Amino acid sequence: MPSTNQINNTDHHYREKTNSTSKLTLVAIAVTIVLTIAVLGLAVAILIKVNQTTSTETVTTTSASLNSVLAESIRIHDVMGHLNELQRIATTNNGNRAVSTSGFNQTLDYITNSLSLYTNYNVKKSFFTIRQFALVNNPILISSINSVVTNYTYSDDLSAADFYHIQFSIAANFASFQQISVIPGVGCSDDEWSKASVSPAGKVALVKRGICAFSDKGALAAKYNVQALLIYNDGASPDRISPIAIGLGQQNNLPALFLSYPVGQALADAALNATTNTGVRLIINVENLPLSPIGNICADTPTGDATQTIVIGSHSDSVPAGPGINDNGSGSAANLGLAIALARLFQTSSYEKYKYRIRFCWWGAEEIGLLGSDDHVKQAKVATAIGERLQDYLINLNYDMLGSPNYIFGIYDGQTANNATPAQALPGSNKISALFRDWFESQKLPWDFTDFSGRSDYGPFLAE
């Protein structure tokens, strides 16, 4: 299904994000602009029924009209109030709002309470479960290069660390040194994995950071039956030297660690040198924890045809490394501000109700693999109740990272969807892209396309 948002420059799906809270004034400027885009997206969705199969309709700038009443009703200080509250929640909960934490649970409570106080929407919470991850103690990484043994440094101070754990690694306890298979390039394709000078099967794969998502590297490592996976930084800039905190996603079933660039490159050089005998030992002890329930929130307008539903989604969780004020407090706050503004208008007699039902959603666990939106789509695929079926959804608009000091006006480019995207999703996606493009150009605003890669919560919708 089509989706559009504004983005800032970002890495791959498991984005390596830390969120600044010291530039809220600049963030406010970006959010102010973005809310206009959000309103435009809603107006477009209301005014134009997207053909999900084929269309010969010509899209012009006149179609991308802005509903000024709705735009003017959005109170920017209210949106900033939501952002400040999300910051307060993070500050009082160990600095983040990541899933399976009190910060995340309080974020859901805040969104739910705001919707209950300021709207007459039908608000529902649904839950799914995820794996939890915690270490029993610090992992150990030891190398042997021509019988010279090195015990590397693990530290939560990443600038002082040689390596760091990877979220959702499984346990490992190698009794002896294991051979390394250095994967050519950055390990993002079958071609690279198949060309490794030492077959990766049964070995410890060593892969450089770059190009594709870390979860993609993990999936390829599993496909080639490695014993463990070591990813190392690429040294491309001063901030890409030390190890970083990443995750491989809920589906990972490999022991895995992230290495600094110097350590990773030294191991790669040694392993590729035919005159050296190189191996590594890993010890990773992982706690056996119960599954954790994670919540999604959806709020439906009380009017509008439930079989023609516009879904506006944003994810409510942050990464563990920060409060998530840009990613994705900005999207969550914009979504909440838009929902409340529309509810306020709907409760007046002068504002005409929409033909379509609007469903505002806040997805959980985006940061560990789009899990909330994926669960919602899976449930909608098998639902039989009218208004809950996937076939009842016309459009999905995705609001992820809508405000940043280095913001751009970005539009998902429907023409870059991958080959696995169902054909019926493409015409509507391209039409929405064209509407946003034409509106930006009519307003003489700079904009740029971004790849329709599926690496945010629109991905599960697009796949269907």
ChimeraX attribute file (.defattr): number of C-alpha atoms within 10 A of each C-alpha:
attribute: neighborCount
match mode: 1-to-1
recipient: residues
	/A:1	25
	/A:2	27
	/A:3	29
	/A:4	26
	/A:5	21
	/A:6	28
	/A:7	25
	/A:8	19
	/A:9	11
	/A:10	11
	/A:11	13
	/A:12	16
	/A:13	20
	/A:14	23
	/A:15	17
	/A:16	14
	/A:17	19
	/A:18	16
	/A:19	18
	/A:20	15
	/A:21	16
	/A:22	8
	/A:23	10
	/A:24	19
	/A:25	13
	/A:26	15
	/A:27	24
	/A:28	20
	/A:29	15
	/A:30	21
	/A:31	28
	/A:32	20
	/A:33	15
	/A:34	25
	/A:35	25
	/A:36	20
	/A:37	22
	/A:38	25
	/A:39	22
	/A:40	22
	/A:41	22
	/A:42	21
	/A:43	19
	/A:44	20
	/A:45	22
	/A:46	17
	/A:47	15
	/A:48	13
	/A:49	13
	/A:50	23
	/A:51	17
	/A:52	17
	/A:53	12
	/A:54	13
	/A:55	11
	/A:56	7
	/A:57	9
	/A:58	8
	/A:59	14
	/A:60	13
	/A:61	16
	/A:62	11
	/A:63	16
	/A:64	24
	/A:65	15
	/A:66	18
	/A:67	16
	/A:68	12
	/A:69	12
	/A:70	19
	/A:71	19
	/A:72	12
	/A:73	15
	/A:74	22
	/A:75	16
	/A:76	17
	/A:77	12
	/A:78	16
	/A:79	23
	/A:80	21
	/A:81	14
	/A:82	22
	/A:83	26
	/A:84	17
	/A:85	16
	/A:86	27
	/A:87	23
	/A:88	15
	/A:89	22
	/A:90	24
	/A:91	15
	/A:92	12
	/A:93	17
	/A:94	15
	/A:95	17
	/A:96	27
	/A:97	32
	/A:98	27
	/A:99	25
	/A:100	20
	/A:101	16
	/A:102	17
	/A:103	26
	/A:104	25
	/A:105	19
	/A:106	16
	/A:107	22
	/A:108	23
	/A:109	13
	/A:110	16
	/A:111	19
	/A:112	19
	/A:113	13
	/A:114	15
	/A:115	21
	/A:116	15
	/A:117	10
	/A:118	13
	/A:119	22
	/A:120	17
	/A:121	20
	/A:122	13
	/A:123	18
	/A:124	13
	/A:125	14
	/A:126	14
	/A:127	15
	/A:128	16
	/A:129	15
	/A:130	18
	/A:131	15
	/A:132	17
	/A:133	19
	/A:134	13
	/A:135	17
	/A:136	12
	/A:137	11
	/A:138	16
	/A:139	21
	/A:140	20
	/A:141	20
	/A:142	15
	/A:143	20
	/A:144	20
	/A:145	16
	/A:146	12
	/A:147	11
	/A:148	9
	/A:149	13
	/A:150	12
	/A:151	13
	/A:152	15
	/A:153	16
	/A:154	19
	/A:155	16
	/A:156	13
	/A:157	11
	/A:158	17
	/A:159	14
	/A:160	13
	/A:161	17
	/A:162	23
	/A:163	31
	/A:164	26
	/A:165	25
	/A:166	22
	/A:167	21
	/A:168	24
	/A:169	26
	/A:170	18
	/A:171	19
	/A:172	19
	/A:173	13
	/A:174	12
	/A:175	9
	/A:176	10
	/A:177	15
	/A:178	19
	/A:179	20
	/A:180	28
	/A:181	26
	/A:182	28
	/A:183	23
	/A:184	18
	/A:185	17
	/A:186	20
	/A:187	28
	/A:188	24
	/A:189	14
	/A:190	12
	/A:191	11
	/A:192	13
	/A:193	26
	/A:194	15
	/A:195	14
	/A:196	17
	/A:197	13
	/A:198	17
	/A:199	18
	/A:200	25
	/A:201	16
	/A:202	15
	/A:203	20
	/A:204	26
	/A:205	27
	/A:206	28
	/A:207	29
	/A:208	25
	/A:209	23
	/A:210	19
	/A:211	14
	/A:212	16
	/A:213	18
	/A:214	21
	/A:215	21
	/A:216	18
	/A:217	24
	/A:218	27
	/A:219	19
	/A:220	16
	/A:221	28
	/A:222	17
	/A:223	12
	/A:224	18
	/A:225	17
	/A:226	21
	/A:227	21
	/A:228	26
	/A:229	25
	/A:230	23
	/A:231	26
	/A:232	29
	/A:233	25
	/A:234	22
	/A:235	17
	/A:236	11
	/A:237	8
	/A:238	7
	/A:239	12
	/A:240	15
	/A:241	20
	/A:242	24
	/A:243	30
	/A:244	24
	/A:245	18
	/A:246	23
	/A:247	24
	/A:248	23
	/A:249	23
	/A:250	17
	/A:251	14
	/A:252	18
	/A:253	16
	/A:254	21
	/A:255	24
	/A:256	28
	/A:257	27
	/A:258	26
	/A:259	31
	/A:260	24
	/A:261	23
	/A:262	17
	/A:263	18
	/A:264	24
	/A:265	19
	/A:266	12
	/A:267	21
	/A:268	20
	/A:269	13
	/A:270	20
	/A:271	22
	/A:272	18
	/A:273	11
	/A:274	9
	/A:275	9
	/A:276	14
	/A:277	16
	/A:278	24
	/A:279	23
	/A:280	20
	/A:281	19
	/A:282	23
	/A:283	17
	/A:284	22
	/A:285	19
	/A:286	18
	/A:287	14
	/A:288	13
	/A:289	10
	/A:290	11
	/A:291	13
	/A:292	15
	/A:293	14
	/A:294	22
	/A:295	22
	/A:296	22
	/A:297	22
	/A:298	21
	/A:299	23
	/A:300	23
	/A:301	24
	/A:302	17
	/A:303	14
	/A:304	15
	/A:305	15
	/A:306	21
	/A:307	17
	/A:308	18
	/A:309	25
	/A:310	22
	/A:311	23
	/A:312	26
	/A:313	25
	/A:314	32
	/A:315	30
	/A:316	34
	/A:317	30
	/A:318	29
	/A:319	25
	/A:320	19
	/A:321	17
	/A:322	21
	/A:323	29
	/A:324	28
	/A:325	29
	/A:326	28
	/A:327	29
	/A:328	26
	/A:329	30
	/A:330	32
	/A:331	30
	/A:332	31
	/A:333	29
	/A:334	32
	/A:335	25
	/A:336	23
	/A:337	25
	/A:338	25
	/A:339	24
	/A:340	24
	/A:341	20
	/A:342	22
	/A:343	18
	/A:344	17
	/A:345	16
	/A:346	19
	/A:347	12
	/A:348	10
	/A:349	8
	/A:350	8
	/A:351	13
	/A:352	9
	/A:353	17
	/A:354	14
	/A:355	14
	/A:356	20
	/A:357	24
	/A:358	28
	/A:359	22
	/A:360	22
	/A:361	27
	/A:362	28
	/A:363	26
	/A:364	32
	/A:365	27
	/A:366	26
	/A:367	26
	/A:368	26
	/A:369	21
	/A:370	23
	/A:371	23
	/A:372	29
	/A:373	26
	/A:374	21
	/A:375	19
	/A:376	21
	/A:377	20
	/A:378	16
	/A:379	14
	/A:380	18
	/A:381	14
	/A:382	11
	/A:383	14
	/A:384	11
	/A:385	9
	/A:386	11
	/A:387	18
	/A:388	19
	/A:389	18
	/A:390	21
	/A:391	15
	/A:392	18
	/A:393	21
	/A:394	21
	/A:395	26
	/A:396	22
	/A:397	24
	/A:398	25
	/A:399	29
	/A:400	27
	/A:401	27
	/A:402	33
	/A:403	30
	/A:404	26
	/A:405	16
	/A:406	11
	/A:407	19
	/A:408	19
	/A:409	22
	/A:410	21
	/A:411	24
	/A:412	28
	/A:413	23
	/A:414	26
	/A:415	13
	/A:416	14
	/A:417	20
	/A:418	13
	/A:419	7
	/A:420	9
	/A:421	16
	/A:422	14
	/A:423	13
	/A:424	15
	/A:425	23
	/A:426	22
	/A:427	21
	/A:428	23
	/A:429	26
	/A:430	19
	/A:431	21
	/A:432	28
	/A:433	20
	/A:434	21
	/A:435	22
	/A:436	25
	/A:437	24
	/A:438	18
	/A:439	20
	/A:440	19
	/A:441	13
	/A:442	12
	/A:443	9
	/A:444	9
	/A:445	10
	/A:446	11
	/A:447	15
	/A:448	14
	/A:449	17
	/A:450	19
	/A:451	15
	/A:452	22
	/A:453	17
	/A:454	19
	/A:455	17
	/A:456	21
	/A:457	29
	/A:458	26
	/A:459	20
	/A:460	20
	/A:461	23
	/A:462	24
	/A:463	17
	/A:464	17
